[in-house]
């Protein structure tokens, strides 16, 4: 779509994108948003204006008394986030949309995890801050895996599959150059310094991942990554009970879903093999994870459907 | 206006369905008005979930799940409160959302709750407070003015919190501030209240629940939950319409408590926006003594339309809407406090706190 047309549609009626598990609509009269939108969502088809969106975010520009411009996000008449300097608007939109999705996707068990896949087999990497989940997720996408999610692992409680929920991968600080220098052709948003997470850069999901975003995958592996410059590469099995505890503490709505969440997570760890991954170089992580997927598929135990 | 479509779907899901883009706006308005979970439940009750487009059903199911979680937290809270307060051997009357949860009324399925509102007779208020404090409930941080506001002029104590309970408790002794122009007869509310079988709790008589909702809408609202309150009112009135003695009971009750004006407005706007059947005798009684002039009525209509119906979801709240809410709040405050107290209250709220909290 031509930049002028994109700007016009962003102004009205908004541009809707199907992210997989949910759809988002972006609206703004600010012309500067269109380039970031093209860079981060260029691989997504634009949905019909008549489509339904789970979340609609409107970006507004606000002038302060001293004349500087702030980016402000409106979600359903409310402005639940502090405005940010206008130059940071792509980050505000990403985080605001993530926040909104996190609070209204209770049709799924929402785990905080990066997810990559090969065909319909998925590997989950639960997020603990600082372990390098996003970095490894982006790297695995570049290595040829299908990106299923960087933030939200949306488990369907009724059949135990993970539904893609594609968001741009948010790289932070040192990890930006580790990824960008190695894969310079990636489509990214602007590098934004001085946010509350430091310097950030968003990486767009690639075309292969976008094309498969409506195809659920079956979780087979739960891998807790640990990055350290001095870590010797290792992949050690961990007990499914431990994986359960770690995953339940890292979910957006495990408690809210009650029994449904408990059954979905019990089924998930029962059908997966869980590991701790230590690595310092991407190659080591790739080798270990490729080896996992090369093993024959283990027959998954039958899913006991969670009650609605 | 899409909000009217939302209202009509809430009342009757079995009708020509909106298109996807209409749904988009309806779901957003329903979320803003806190009735999205209710909408899902009403489709479920009508056996009409299959009529919902899949993404719409999923979005509403999500809101429903969030509401059910909060409802469950309220139930849990009620269980503990029952143990704590049963030994007082006094009437424990649940109000509003917590009452609907305890009554398990079908129309309130999917309606999220955020606290427990509990009313005890004024003579037992300090006993109830002491029992709750002994069980670990504490007031949040409040200053001397707020403490005085609640203790002397309000109809409830400051919210009580408990470190192990997810939702606070508001302990009431009547349904409107004691300084209000309107003075419902608290003892009569207790006398007419009905026990909930199998629990230690009671709820207001159905007629008084209607009056309380009207009071809440027009005399004591936080101004942001009005849409939901109106949907509650509609459901209660529809339920009442099936009972032969309801109209007469409501007429008697409104006369006893002198709550003509809130009932008059409640019936007027429920009928206007949701097509709610009007209990004729009660409406006549309310209109007769509400004594609204044409000018007040016109002003009220203008303010309520702006305040109660949700704004456009893609914009920050419009200035006219903010001012309509403020105007209604000022009206409430003016009716709540005698002039001298009002001046003190506004003075304190405006100049003591950094923001004009009193004006919302």
HADDOCK unambig.tbl for C-alpha pairs under 7 A between the chains (distance, minus, plus):
assign (segid A and resid 50 and name CA) (segid B and resid 20 and name CA) 5.99 0.50 0.50
assign (segid A and resid 50 and name CA) (segid B and resid 21 and name CA) 4.60 0.50 0.50
assign (segid A and resid 51 and name CA) (segid B and resid 20 and name CA) 5.66 0.50 0.50
assign (segid A and resid 51 and name CA) (segid B and resid 21 and name CA) 5.58 0.50 0.50
assign (segid A and resid 52 and name CA) (segid B and resid 20 and name CA) 5.45 0.50 0.50
assign (segid A and resid 52 and name CA) (segid B and resid 21 and name CA) 5.69 0.50 0.50
assign (segid A and resid 52 and name CA) (segid B and resid 23 and name CA) 6.89 0.50 0.50
assign (segid A and resid 52 and name CA) (segid B and resid 24 and name CA) 5.03 0.50 0.50
assign (segid A and resid 53 and name CA) (segid B and resid 24 and name CA) 6.23 0.50 0.50
assign (segid A and resid 54 and name CA) (segid B and resid 59 and name CA) 6.45 0.50 0.50
assign (segid A and resid 58 and name CA) (segid B and resid 314 and name CA) 6.04 0.50 0.50
assign (segid A and resid 74 and name CA) (segid B and resid 314 and name CA) 6.48 0.50 0.50
assign (segid A and resid 74 and name CA) (segid B and resid 315 and name CA) 6.56 0.50 0.50
assign (segid A and resid 74 and name CA) (segid B and resid 316 and name CA) 6.36 0.50 0.50
assign (segid A and resid 75 and name CA) (segid B and resid 314 and name CA) 6.78 0.50 0.50
assign (segid A and resid 76 and name CA) (segid B and resid 28 and name CA) 6.28 0.50 0.50
assign (segid A and resid 76 and name CA) (segid B and resid 32 and name CA) 6.77 0.50 0.50
assign (segid A and resid 76 and name CA) (segid B and resid 313 and name CA) 4.16 0.50 0.50
assign (segid A and resid 76 and name CA) (segid B and resid 314 and name CA) 5.85 0.50 0.50
assign (segid A and resid 77 and name CA) (segid B and resid 311 and name CA) 6.74 0.50 0.50
assign (segid A and resid 77 and name CA) (segid B and resid 312 and name CA) 6.65 0.50 0.50
assign (segid A and resid 77 and name CA) (segid B and resid 313 and name CA) 4.38 0.50 0.50
assign (segid A and resid 77 and name CA) (segid B and resid 314 and name CA) 5.79 0.50 0.50
assign (segid A and resid 77 and name CA) (segid B and resid 315 and name CA) 5.43 0.50 0.50
assign (segid A and resid 77 and name CA) (segid B and resid 316 and name CA) 5.01 0.50 0.50
assign (segid A and resid 77 and name CA) (segid B and resid 317 and name CA) 5.91 0.50 0.50
assign (segid A and resid 78 and name CA) (segid B and resid 316 and name CA) 6.19 0.50 0.50
assign (segid A and resid 104 and name CA) (segid B and resid 62 and name CA) 5.96 0.50 0.50
assign (segid A and resid 104 and name CA) (segid B and resid 63 and name CA) 6.74 0.50 0.50
assign (segid A and resid 105 and name CA) (segid B and resid 62 and name CA) 5.72 0.50 0.50
assign (segid A and resid 106 and name CA) (segid B and resid 62 and name CA) 4.31 0.50 0.50
assign (segid A and resid 106 and name CA) (segid B and resid 65 and name CA) 6.36 0.50 0.50
assign (segid A and resid 107 and name CA) (segid B and resid 58 and name CA) 6.01 0.50 0.50
assign (segid A and resid 107 and name CA) (segid B and resid 61 and name CA) 6.15 0.50 0.50
assign (segid A and resid 107 and name CA) (segid B and resid 62 and name CA) 4.93 0.50 0.50
assign (segid A and resid 256 and name CA) (segid B and resid 66 and name CA) 6.65 0.50 0.50
assign (segid A and resid 256 and name CA) (segid B and resid 69 and name CA) 5.51 0.50 0.50
assign (segid A and resid 257 and name CA) (segid B and resid 65 and name CA) 6.77 0.50 0.50
